[in-house]
Amino acid sequence: DLHISISTVKTHLSSLMTKLEARNRVELAMWAYETDRL
């Protein structure tokens, strides 16, 4: 259990998507997989 709020997760996802120019969470997940981060 990480004890972080849903809004914190959404904020971090949004920030990552902006930095990586990902259009959605699927693209973000694909990036994570392709770069061996998952």
N, C-alpha and C positions, 0 to 999 in steps of 0.2 A: 504494500500500500504506500503510495507516494505522498499522500496528504497534500495535494495541490488542487486548486479549484478548476472547474471546467473552463472558466474564462481565461485562466492562465495558460491552459493547453491551447485554446483557440488563438490567444495572442502570439504564442510561440510559433504555432503552425503558420499563422498569417505572416509573421516576420520572415520565416524560412521561405515561404512561397514567394515573397517579394524578392528576397535576395537571390533565389535560384531561378527566378522568372518562371515558376511553375504556375500553370493555370488552374490546377485543382489538386486535391489530395492524392489522386492516383499518380499524377506526374511526380509528386513529392515522394511517394512510396517507390516508384520506379527508380528515381535518382538514388534513394537510399539503398535499394537492392543492387543496382548496377555499380555502386561505389563501395560495396561490401560493408555497409553500415547496418544492415539488417541481418 
